[in-house]
């Protein structure tokens, strides 16, 4: 009898956990009502990272990124089974001019198992450091840590970065006490891409071909890092 009750309690716990996970992911999918809100919040989050005293390495190296992926609100919650999800935007840097593209929209989410209790919301920025990382973002779907290498971004001016396609930086408050995106699945949010640019627009159209624009994103583009000037010695020295 006692054994049966224990099994029943475990089943109920797992059921509640799954429900909490689904609720978290559902809330994440509705975290912003329209793409313009995501762009505005993404701009504010990027400014916050640039001003954060703990993000000195981030500030000193963000100009080296080939792409910047901003998730203003990554929601996470669960008990034993956890779930996380959020909407994000990606901008890519032109190799020749150094100019940044207009944003393409994505979703990011995952389900994980482990000892975890509580819920939190995190601000996440991914530095895309390689062409492989950019190419993954142009695909229909990919997994962080599976299809591309991902590592935690260093904190502090003297910290050294690991070699990875993508470096992850996050700020969060809550019972989880940290940000982990290993195993998260990233996929284009094409309905928002089409809505924001008022035409059929996939990530390649936005990030590579740059055939669409929206002036609402000009503030975001204005705060992104500019190409650093190349230092040259005067002739004759």
TORDREN-593847 format. One record per residue (C-alpha): residue number from 0; z negated, y negated, x negated. Coordinates in steps of 0.1 Angstrom, whole numbers, plus 5000, padded with zeros to 4 digits. Example, Ala and Ser with C-alpha at 12.3 -4.5 7.8 and 13.67 -1.06 7.14 Angstrom:
2
   nr     w     v     u
    0  4922  5045  4877
    1  4929  5011  4863
REM end
This chain:
237
   nr     w     v     u
    0  5000  5000  5000
    1  4990  4976  4972
    2  5022  4985  4953
    3  5043  4977  4984
    4  5026  4944  4989
    5  5033  4935  4952
    6  5070  4943  4957
    7  5071  4923  4989
    8  5055  4893  4971
    9  5081  4896  4943
   10  5110  4896  4968
   11  5096  4866  4986
   12  5091  4848  4952
   13  5127  4855  4942
   14  5140  4844  4976
   15  5121  4811  4974
   16  5134  4806  4939
   17  5170  4811  4949
   18  5165  4786  4977
   19  5150  4760  4954
   20  5179  4766  4930
   21  5205  4761  4957
   22  5187  4730  4970
   23  5187  4715  4935
   24  5224  4722  4930
   25  5232  4709  4965
   26  5214  4677  4959
   27  5232  4674  4925
   28  5266  4676  4942
   29  5256  4647  4964
   30  5238  4626  4938
   31  5264  4598  4942
   32  5283  4590  4974
   33  5315  4578  4956
   34  5330  4577  4922
   35  5324  4539  4918
   36  5287  4545  4920
   37  5288  4572  4893
   38  5307  4548  4870
   39  5282  4520  4875
   40  5253  4543  4869
   41  5270  4559  4839
   42  5275  4524  4824
   43  5238  4517  4829
   44  5227  4550  4813
   45  5250  4545  4783
   46  5235  4510  4777
   47  5200  4525  4780
   48  5208  4551  4753
   49  5222  4524  4730
   50  5190  4504  4734
   51  5165  4533  4731
   52  5146  4531  4698
   53  5146  4569  4696
   54  5184  4570  4697
   55  5191  4555  4663
   56  5213  4583  4651
   57  5232  4582  4684
   58  5239  4545  4679
   59  5249  4549  4643
   60  5274  4577  4650
   61  5287  4573  4685
   62  5318  4556  4671
   63  5328  4590  4655
   64  5330  4607  4689
   65  5364  4617  4702
   66  5350  4617  4737
   67  5318  4606  4756
   68  5306  4626  4786
   69  5279  4609  4807
   70  5259  4627  4833
   71  5236  4600  4848
   72  5215  4624  4868
   73  5212  4661  4860
   74  5189  4676  4887
   75  5170  4707  4879
   76  5144  4728  4897
   77  5131  4762  4904
   78  5105  4789  4899
   79  5114  4818  4877
   80  5150  4813  4886
   81  5161  4777  4878
   82  5192  4758  4886
   83  5207  4725  4874
   84  5236  4704  4884
   85  5251  4670  4883
   86  5283  4649  4883
   87  5296  4633  4851
   88  5324  4612  4837
   89  5343  4616  4805
   90  5361  4589  4785
   91  5384  4598  4755
   92  5393  4578  4724
   93  5429  4573  4715
   94  5435  4586  4679
   95  5458  4558  4669
   96  5444  4526  4686
   97  5408  4537  4690
   98  5408  4524  4726
   99  5389  4543  4752
  100  5405  4558  4783
  101  5394  4552  4819
  102  5369  4578  4832
  103  5377  4613  4845
  104  5352  4630  4868
  105  5335  4663  4864
  106  5307  4685  4877
  107  5282  4704  4854
  108  5258  4731  4866
  109  5241  4763  4857
  110  5216  4789  4868
  111  5190  4802  4844
  112  5161  4828  4844
  113  5128  4823  4827
  114  5093  4810  4831
  115  5099  4775  4846
  116  5080  4757  4873
  117  5088  4722  4887
  118  5117  4699  4890
  119  5131  4670  4870
  120  5161  4647  4866
  121  5177  4641  4833
  122  5201  4616  4818
  123  5226  4634  4796
  124  5253  4622  4772
  125  5275  4646  4753
  126  5293  4635  4722
  127  5326  4654  4720
  128  5332  4656  4682
  129  5363  4678  4679
  130  5398  4683  4693
  131  5386  4717  4706
  132  5359  4700  4726
  133  5384  4676  4741
  134  5409  4704  4749
  135  5381  4723  4767
  136  5375  4693  4789
  137  5412  4694  4799
  138  5409  4729  4811
  139  5401  4740  4847
  140  5366  4752  4837
  141  5346  4760  4806
  142  5311  4770  4795
  143  5290  4751  4770
  144  5279  4773  4742
  145  5305  4799  4752
  146  5339  4784  4751
  147  5328  4755  4728
  148  5299  4752  4704
  149  5271  4729  4715
  150  5241  4717  4696
  151  5212  4693  4703
  152  5219  4658  4691
  153  5196  4647  4662
  154  5169  4621  4669
  155  5160  4596  4642
  156  5181  4577  4617
  157  5176  4602  4589
  158  5183  4634  4610
  159  5213  4655  4602
  160  5236  4668  4629
  161  5246  4704  4632
  162  5283  4713  4631
  163  5293  4717  4667
  164  5322  4708  4690
  165  5297  4689  4713
  166  5264  4672  4705
  167  5240  4669  4735
  168  5215  4640  4739
  169  5192  4638  4769
  170  5162  4620  4783
  171  5141  4635  4810
  172  5107  4633  4828
  173  5091  4662  4846
  174  5075  4696  4841
  175  5104  4711  4821
  176  5098  4688  4792
  177  5132  4689  4776
  178  5170  4692  4782
  179  5190  4724  4778
  180  5226  4727  4787
  181  5234  4760  4770
  182  5255  4780  4794
  183  5263  4751  4817
  184  5297  4752  4833
  185  5318  4721  4833
  186  5348  4716  4857
  187  5370  4687  4867
  188  5361  4670  4900
  189  5397  4664  4910
  190  5390  4651  4945
  191  5371  4622  4929
  192  5398  4617  4903
  193  5424  4614  4931
  194  5401  4592  4952
  195  5392  4568  4923
  196  5428  4562  4912
  197  5443  4565  4947
  198  5469  4590  4935
  199  5471  4625  4922
  200  5454  4623  4888
  201  5442  4652  4867
  202  5421  4648  4835
  203  5453  4649  4813
  204  5468  4620  4833
  205  5436  4600  4828
  206  5425  4608  4793
  207  5457  4616  4774
  208  5487  4602  4793
  209  5467  4573  4805
  210  5490  4568  4835
  211  5463  4555  4859
  212  5438  4527  4858
  213  5410  4512  4878
  214  5396  4478  4870
  215  5362  4489  4883
  216  5357  4508  4851
  217  5363  4478  4828
  218  5326  4471  4823
  219  5321  4507  4812
  220  5350  4505  4787
  221  5337  4472  4773
  222  5303  4487  4763
  223  5318  4517  4745
  224  5318  4516  4707
  225  5347  4498  4690
  226  5366  4512  4660
  227  5347  4503  4628
  228  5367  4482  4604
  229  5378  4500  4572
  230  5362  4486  4541
  231  5388  4478  4514
  232  5384  4462  4480
  233  5404  4429  4473
  234  5435  4434  4452
  235  5430  4431  4415
  236  5394  4444  4416
REM end
